[in-house]
Amino acid sequence: MNLIENLAQPNDKKILLVVLDGLGGIPRNGKTELETAWKPNLDRLAAKSGIGLLLPVAPGVTPGSGPAHLALFGYNPIEYRVGRGVLEAMGVGLDVGENDLCARANFATIGPDGIIVDRRAKENGERMKTELCVQLCENLQHEIRLIEDVEVLIRPGKEHRFAVVFRGPGLAPGLSDSDPGDEGLPPKTVKEQVPAAAKSSRIANIFIERCAAILGKRKQANFVLLRGLALPPKIPSMQERYKLNPACIATYPMYRGLARLVGMTVLDTGDSWESELETLCQHYSRFDFFFLHIKELDRAGEDGDFDRKVELIEEFDEEIVPQLVNLNFDVLAITGDHSTPALLRAHSWHSVPFLLYSPYVRPQVQVEEFGERACVRGNIGYLSACDLMPLLLAHALKLRKFGA
């Protein structure tokens, strides 16, 4: 039995974990996005919190969002491998069975020469509207319901993203992606990496071909890319492992799917930060652990927009932090799942700043702000992200003493 699982005990204390997706950065003109931002509320909170840096997976390893969040929830992401398709499918509300093959899909735009022009099907530089994604998914679902003896389920996500579930006999994991990962390249063929996945690869490639035939007359969003094809893993729930009654407040399907996978109740909420906060207040009395996800910083980082990421941190500090503090959670943690430096326009391997506020933190020494360099000097230090959850439980007095 897992050590923390053996020590966990329920009580009425409440924990709030706030994840600012892609929070960490690297400097421009000597300061990261977090260090550049004017954030007096976060700085004051950090001065009376425990602070440090989290390593999402391992030194030098750039994490995807799934592994990075699993680590924050205390699950070793190397031990618990979850395909992106499973998270996306569960996140959009599909009832995923243990033998269902799930894929995360993108609408994309390809040119007449078969080369990918835009992996996210932007139009005039603007991200694809979710309403268009819904319409296109309905069209595809109407035309593609069965491939050989395999049922096909298609559901829209946000913007260019959607989920596909293949349900039928003989499907197996072990597949490559069709997404080459960059523009200016042709789509890849899905290939089986193990002999048992031969049928799965055939079905996936037929699906892509049929989608291309249906979408082919469009100038934008005329192709689909598949990645993260996988079957759902078996993961112990947070109720089993930590004796918690956990809830998730997130707007993007993938994070909702990940939360559902580890046993959280996924709460309905709107798209705005204020709506997420209202949902938190509305359900405050029902749960003893909340995961609150904020997506927009990651998008700004991937767009290479340093200034926008700074603005978002400042907005979060001004509009949200005081309200979170006033809710008087017994334990409040604010961190990121990974770093998304605007200068790299992508996830990176860099460690992520975090703060942990509770009545039981030791006092800081000369910490006046919340930022990467301040967190290096923090009193909690440098931790594996998997170690954050035991710290949250300990500060909520939810762990018994180990041994006599």
C-alpha positions as a printed NumPy array, in Angstrom:
array([[  0.   ,   0.   ,   0.   ],
       [  1.172,   3.519,  -0.759],
       [  2.645,   5.187,   2.368],
       [  0.444,   8.275,   2.157],
       [ -2.61 ,   6.104,   1.509],
       [ -1.81 ,   4.226,   4.713],
       [ -1.438,   7.429,   6.75 ],
       [ -4.339,   9.434,   5.314],
       [ -7.222,  10.257,   7.602],
       [-10.365,  12.296,   6.952],
       [-11.25 ,  15.49 ,   8.796],
       [-13.278,  18.618,   8.076],
       [-10.368,  20.828,   6.987],
       [-10.465,  22.207,   3.444],
       [ -7.713,  22.384,   0.81 ],
       [ -7.66 ,  24.548,  -2.322],
       [ -5.118,  23.826,  -5.07 ],
       [ -5.008,  26.571,  -7.711],
       [ -3.147,  25.69 , -10.898],
       [ -2.137,  28.574, -13.16 ],
       [ -1.415,  26.55 , -16.27 ],
       [  2.059,  27.25 , -17.685],
       [  2.959,  29.641, -14.838],
       [  6.739,  29.271, -14.971],
       [  8.846,  31.266, -17.398],
       [ 12.34 ,  32.33 , -18.377],
       [ 13.639,  35.909, -18.293],
       [ 13.208,  38.664, -20.825],
       [ 15.301,  41.692, -19.899],
       [ 16.307,  39.969, -16.688],
       [ 12.864,  38.969, -15.379],
       [ 10.357,  36.187, -16.026],
       [  6.69 ,  36.897, -16.666],
       [  5.875,  36.238, -12.999],
       [  8.714,  38.465, -11.795],
       [  7.743,  41.239, -14.225],
       [  4.081,  41.328, -13.184],
       [  2.796,  43.822, -10.589],
       [  1.159,  41.391,  -8.144],
       [  1.038,  42.85 ,  -4.615],
       [ -1.502,  40.326,  -3.344],
       [  0.527,  37.292,  -4.407],
       [  3.7  ,  38.905,  -3.051],
       [  2.112,  39.538,   0.359],
       [  0.753,  36.004,   0.432],
       [  4.148,  34.536,  -0.49 ],
       [  5.841,  36.447,   2.345],
       [  3.745,  34.545,   4.891],
       [  3.614,  31.215,   3.04 ],
       [  5.959,  28.357,   2.405],
       [  7.418,  28.739,  -1.089],
       [  9.659,  26.716,  -3.367],
       [ 10.033,  25.177,  -6.815],
       [  8.363,  22.042,  -8.188],
       [  9.951,  19.65 , -10.68 ],
       [  7.062,  18.188, -12.734],
       [  8.69 ,  14.906, -13.868],
       [ 12.495,  14.769, -13.896],
       [ 15.416,  17.116, -14.616],
       [ 15.465,  18.124, -18.27 ],
       [ 12.139,  16.438, -19.055],
       [  9.462,  18.642, -20.636],
       [  6.04 ,  17.437, -19.44 ],
       [  2.712,  17.366, -21.189],
       [ -0.252,  18.721, -19.29 ],
       [ -1.501,  15.254, -18.326],
       [  1.683,  14.024, -16.603],
       [  2.237,  17.429, -15.01 ],
       [ -1.217,  17.461, -13.412],
       [ -1.023,  13.833, -12.332],
       [  2.171,  14.712, -10.468],
       [  0.446,  17.607,  -8.708],
       [ -2.246,  15.179,  -7.562],
       [  0.452,  12.912,  -6.109],
       [  0.535,  10.25 ,  -8.826],
       [  3.937,   9.379, -10.29 ],
       [  3.474,  10.251, -13.989],
       [  6.09 ,   7.698, -15.034],
       [  4.169,   4.925, -13.269],
       [  0.715,   6.109, -14.362],
       [  0.787,   6.709, -18.11 ],
       [ -2.387,   8.316, -19.423],
       [ -2.937,   8.918, -23.107],
       [ -4.049,  12.41 , -24.06 ],
       [ -6.999,  10.952, -25.927],
       [ -8.403,   9.4  , -22.749],
       [ -8.278,  12.732, -20.94 ],
       [ -9.913,  14.566, -23.813],
       [-12.681,  11.975, -24.196],
       [-13.495,  11.905, -20.489],
       [-13.259,  15.684, -20.358],
       [-15.983,  16.206, -22.969],
       [-18.239,  13.833, -21.041],
       [-17.929,  10.626, -23.038],
       [-18.547,   7.486, -21.022],
       [-15.254,   5.719, -21.693],
       [-15.172,   1.943, -21.303],
       [-12.072,  -0.021, -20.375],
       [-11.614,  -1.29 , -23.946],
       [-12.379,   1.97 , -25.755],
       [ -9.619,   3.464, -27.894],
       [ -9.583,   7.234, -27.331],
       [ -7.946,   9.964, -29.403],
       [ -7.394,  13.668, -28.958],
       [ -8.119,  15.304, -32.313],
       [ -7.421,  18.699, -33.869],
       [ -9.072,  20.372, -36.79 ],
       [ -6.218,  21.553, -38.979],
       [ -5.728,  23.286, -42.312],
       [ -3.716,  21.738, -45.142],
       [ -2.808,  23.205, -48.507],
       [ -3.438,  21.717, -51.976],
       [  0.009,  20.118, -51.79 ],
       [ -0.972,  18.139, -48.682],
       [  1.296,  20.173, -46.394],
       [ -0.065,  21.4  , -43.055],
       [ -0.577,  25.158, -43.091],
       [ -1.969,  25.429, -39.535],
       [ -2.284,  22.661, -36.949],
       [ -4.952,  24.656, -35.082],
       [ -7.037,  25.785, -38.072],
       [ -6.675,  29.498, -37.317],
       [ -8.366,  32.026, -39.591],
       [ -6.671,  35.394, -40.094],
       [ -4.486,  34.635, -37.099],
       [ -7.475,  34.09 , -34.811],
       [ -8.076,  30.818, -32.998],
       [-10.908,  28.691, -34.291],
       [-14.294,  29.433, -32.736],
       [-15.736,  26.681, -30.541],
       [-19.076,  27.11 , -32.323],
       [-17.454,  26.042, -35.597],
       [-15.865,  23.056, -33.893],
       [-19.307,  21.976, -32.648],
       [-20.806,  22.294, -36.122],
       [-18.012,  20.352, -37.818],
       [-18.126,  17.59 , -35.214],
       [-21.871,  17.21 , -35.757],
       [-21.264,  16.927, -39.502],
       [-18.562,  14.292, -39.056],
       [-20.639,  12.294, -36.566],
       [-23.592,  12.286, -38.966],
       [-21.414,  10.853, -41.743],
       [-19.138,   8.547, -39.736],
       [-20.844,   6.239, -37.274],
       [-19.207,   2.914, -38.062],
       [-15.874,   1.831, -39.535],
       [-15.879,  -1.913, -40.198],
       [-17.249,  -3.31 , -36.903],
       [-16.084,  -0.34 , -34.796],
       [-18.461,   2.335, -33.517],
       [-17.152,   5.916, -33.776],
       [-18.087,   8.58 , -31.234],
       [-17.136,  12.219, -31.9  ],
       [-17.562,  15.083, -29.427],
       [-16.4  ,  18.73 , -29.644],
       [-14.045,  20.314, -27.153],
       [-12.776,  23.89 , -27.08 ],
       [-11.686,  25.82 , -30.162],
       [ -9.983,  23.42 , -32.637],
       [ -9.963,  20.416, -30.308],
       [-12.316,  17.436, -30.233],
       [-12.343,  13.874, -28.986],
       [-12.895,  10.577, -30.776],
       [-13.681,   7.203, -29.206],
       [-13.42 ,   3.986, -31.215],
       [-15.516,   1.226, -29.641],
       [-15.407,  -2.337, -30.871],
       [-13.627,  -5.71 , -30.72 ],
       [ -9.907,  -6.175, -31.177],
       [ -8.731,  -2.625, -30.481],
       [ -5.423,  -2.147, -28.711],
       [ -3.065,   0.701, -27.744],
       [  0.429,   1.2  , -29.096],
       [ -0.075,   3.713, -31.894],
       [  1.869,   6.658, -33.264],
       [  0.308,  10.113, -33.776],
       [ -0.739,  11.498, -37.134],
       [  0.148,  15.015, -35.95 ],
       [  3.759,  15.812, -37.001],
       [  3.92 ,  18.518, -34.325],
       [  4.646,  21.472, -36.595],
       [  3.462,  23.333, -39.667],
       [  5.156,  22.93 , -43.055],
       [  5.088,  19.148, -42.868],
       [  2.68 ,  16.529, -44.231],
       [  0.391,  14.648, -41.813],
       [  1.772,  11.337, -40.65 ],
       [  0.169,   7.95 , -41.071],
       [ -0.907,   6.346, -37.805],
       [  1.302,   3.293, -37.339],
       [  1.081,   0.376, -34.96 ],
       [  4.032,   0.089, -32.598],
       [  3.032,  -3.411, -31.516],
       [  1.445,  -6.158, -33.677],
       [ -1.745,  -6.199, -31.563],
       [ -2.518,  -2.622, -32.631],
       [ -2.694,  -3.365, -36.382],
       [ -6.495,  -3.14 , -36.478],
       [ -6.442,   0.055, -34.423],
       [ -4.065,   1.775, -36.836],
       [ -6.16 ,   0.71 , -39.826],
       [ -9.356,   2.08 , -38.252],
       [ -7.665,   5.356, -37.276],
       [ -6.283,   5.936, -40.771],
       [ -9.637,   5.17 , -42.4  ],
       [-11.228,   7.683, -40.03 ],
       [ -8.727,  10.372, -41.061],
       [ -9.327,   9.638, -44.753],
       [-13.094,   9.856, -44.376],
       [-12.833,  13.119, -42.445],
       [-10.622,  14.561, -45.184],
       [-13.191,  13.621, -47.815],
       [-15.989,  15.325, -45.838],
       [-13.999,  18.468, -44.999],
       [-12.001,  18.696, -48.227],
       [-13.947,  21.551, -49.854],
       [-13.249,  23.885, -46.935],
       [-10.353,  26.37 , -47.024],
       [ -9.93 ,  26.333, -43.245],
       [-10.316,  23.312, -40.94 ],
       [-10.191,  20.899, -43.863],
       [ -8.288,  18.085, -42.156],
       [ -8.023,  16.309, -38.8  ],
       [ -4.971,  15.23 , -36.813],
       [ -5.002,  12.478, -34.186],
       [ -2.707,  12.072, -31.209],
       [ -2.593,  10.398, -27.831],
       [ -4.466,   7.275, -28.961],
       [ -4.849,   5.119, -25.875],
       [ -7.037,   2.944, -23.686],
       [ -7.925,   4.172, -20.167],
       [ -5.518,   3.06 , -17.418],
       [ -6.469,   1.801, -13.98 ],
       [ -5.69 ,   4.511, -11.405],
       [ -6.649,   4.532,  -7.693],
       [ -9.018,   7.364,  -6.866],
       [ -8.224,  10.27 ,  -4.567],
       [-10.941,   8.979,  -2.261],
       [ -9.116,   5.664,  -1.938],
       [ -5.653,   7.144,  -1.709],
       [ -6.2  ,  10.268,   0.407],
       [ -9.621,   9.822,   2.065],
       [-10.722,  13.048,   0.387],
       [-13.965,  14.229,  -1.138],
       [-12.422,  16.127,  -4.081],
       [-13.922,  18.44 ,  -6.699],
       [-12.64 ,  19.994,  -9.918],
       [-13.419,  23.422, -11.363],
       [-11.975,  23.705, -14.871],
       [-13.23 ,  24.969, -18.198],
       [-11.116,  22.916, -20.618],
       [-12.134,  19.302, -21.302],
       [ -8.713,  17.728, -20.862],
       [ -8.361,  18.916, -17.259],
       [-11.919,  17.902, -16.463],
       [-11.132,  14.473, -17.893],
       [ -7.992,  14.132, -15.824],
       [ -9.878,  15.11 , -12.683],
       [-12.616,  12.591, -13.449],
       [ -9.983,   9.901, -14.018],
       [ -8.663,  10.286, -10.432],
       [-12.137,  10.383,  -8.912],
       [-12.914,  14.077,  -8.567],
       [-16.441,  15.365,  -8.93 ],
       [-16.311,  17.679, -11.949],
       [-18.463,  20.746, -11.318],
       [-20.286,  22.61 , -14.058],
       [-18.928,  26.116, -14.501],
       [-18.738,  28.94 , -17.014],
       [-15.776,  30.041, -19.1  ],
       [-14.733,  33.095, -17.071],
       [-12.548,  33.241, -13.962],
       [-15.402,  34.925, -12.119],
       [-17.7  ,  32.047, -13.027],
       [-15.143,  29.536, -11.739],
       [-14.91 ,  31.51 ,  -8.502],
       [-18.702,  31.573,  -8.169],
       [-18.745,  27.806,  -8.627],
       [-16.124,  27.45 ,  -5.878],
       [-18.192,  29.558,  -3.481],
       [-21.409,  27.746,  -4.376],
       [-19.969,  24.305,  -3.587],
       [-17.618,  25.308,  -0.76 ],
       [-19.46 ,  23.302,   1.896],
       [-19.769,  20.09 ,  -0.144],
       [-16.112,  19.118,  -0.603],
       [-12.855,  19.141,   1.352],
       [-10.489,  19.413,  -1.638],
       [-10.84 ,  21.695,  -4.658],
       [ -8.723,  21.784,  -7.807],
       [ -9.199,  25.154,  -9.529],
       [ -7.667,  25.392, -13.002],
       [ -6.781,  28.628, -14.845],
       [ -5.835,  28.017, -18.48 ],
       [ -5.11 ,  31.368, -20.116],
       [ -1.467,  31.846, -19.045],
       [ -0.466,  28.719, -20.94 ],
       [ -2.127,  29.988, -24.105],
       [ -0.265,  33.303, -23.889],
       [  3.012,  31.447, -23.407],
       [  2.394,  29.199, -26.411],
       [  1.518,  32.268, -28.487],
       [  4.873,  33.798, -27.511],
       [  3.059,  36.757, -25.937],
       [  5.196,  37.686, -22.92 ],
       [  3.277,  40.899, -22.224],
       [ -0.108,  39.175, -22.346],
       [  1.064,  36.539, -19.889],
       [  2.216,  39.344, -17.547],
       [ -1.196,  41.024, -17.894],
       [ -3.005,  37.798, -17.031],
       [ -0.922,  37.301, -13.885],
       [ -1.738,  40.874, -12.871],
       [ -5.456,  40.34 , -13.521],
       [ -5.425,  37.14 , -11.475],
       [ -3.655,  38.961,  -8.644],
       [ -6.082,  41.866,  -8.602],
       [ -9.379,  40.133,  -9.307],
       [ -9.075,  36.62 ,  -7.904],
       [ -6.41 ,  36.337,  -5.187],
       [ -8.157,  38.541,  -2.579],
       [-11.368,  36.551,  -2.986],
       [ -9.524,  33.237,  -2.621],
       [ -7.827,  34.446,   0.556],
       [-11.154,  35.638,   1.985],
       [-12.622,  32.144,   1.625],
       [-10.323,  31.085,   4.497],
       [ -9.322,  27.658,   3.254],
       [ -7.27 ,  25.773,   5.835],
       [ -4.643,  25.163,   3.152],
       [ -4.198,  27.227,  -0.007],
       [ -1.63 ,  26.325,  -2.669],
       [ -0.967,  28.295,  -5.861],
       [  1.344,  26.923,  -8.527],
       [  1.56 ,  25.835, -12.166],
       [  1.542,  22.419, -13.758],
       [  4.608,  23.233, -15.875],
       [  6.456,  26.203, -17.324],
       [  5.402,  27.72 , -20.648],
       [  7.944,  30.48 , -21.311],
       [  6.797,  32.961, -23.931],
       [ 10.345,  33.055, -25.278],
       [ 10.096,  29.348, -26.142],
       [  6.421,  29.374, -27.256],
       [  6.047,  25.903, -25.731],
       [  6.111,  23.843, -22.555],
       [  9.579,  23.567, -21.062],
       [ 11.567,  21.521, -18.57 ],
       [ 11.993,  24.39 , -16.098],
       [ 10.807,  24.034, -12.5  ],
       [  7.626,  25.802, -11.403],
       [  7.185,  28.268,  -8.509],
       [  4.651,  27.44 ,  -5.81 ],
       [  3.341,  28.827,  -2.555],
       [  1.592,  27.007,   0.267],
       [ -0.341,  28.984,   2.864],
       [ -1.579,  27.477,   6.119],
       [ -1.331,  28.221,   9.866],
       [  1.545,  25.744,  10.131],
       [  4.127,  27.083,   7.668],
       [  7.505,  28.165,   8.972],
       [  8.34 ,  31.86 ,   8.524],
       [ 10.22 ,  33.006,   5.45 ],
       [ 13.568,  34.781,   5.457],
       [ 13.774,  37.924,   3.29 ],
       [ 11.151,  36.876,   0.781],
       [  9.287,  39.875,  -0.58 ],
       [  7.748,  38.527,  -3.765],
       [  6.393,  35.472,  -5.537],
       [  8.724,  34.635,  -8.411],
       [ 11.181,  32.063,  -9.646],
       [ 14.266,  33.516,  -7.951],
       [ 12.44 ,  34.191,  -4.691],
       [ 11.223,  30.588,  -4.678],
       [ 14.825,  29.366,  -4.969],
       [ 15.357,  30.948,  -1.523],
       [ 12.058,  29.649,  -0.16 ],
       [ 11.802,  27.656,   3.031],
       [ 10.25 ,  24.576,   1.381],
       [ 12.877,  24.36 ,  -1.323],
       [ 13.067,  22.228,  -4.434],
       [ 10.562,  19.363,  -4.585],
       [  9.251,  16.767,  -6.941],
       [  5.714,  17.781,  -7.887],
       [  4.556,  14.383,  -6.581],
       [  5.545,  15.551,  -3.087],
       [  3.189,  18.526,  -3.076],
       [  0.069,  16.502,  -2.281],
       [  1.505,  14.953,   0.921],
       [  2.481,  18.467,   2.031],
       [ -1.065,  19.723,   1.459],
       [ -2.48 ,  16.81 ,   3.441],
       [  0.011,  17.311,   6.269],
       [ -0.779,  21.025,   6.57 ],
       [ -4.481,  20.091,   6.717],
       [ -3.67 ,  17.589,   9.515],
       [ -4.938,  14.771,   7.304],
       [ -1.914,  12.462,   7.817],
       [ -1.385,  10.32 ,  10.912],
       [  2.043,   9.853,  12.475],
       [  4.21 ,   7.21 ,  10.833],
       [  5.354,   4.48 ,  13.208],
       [  5.447,   4.296,  16.978]])
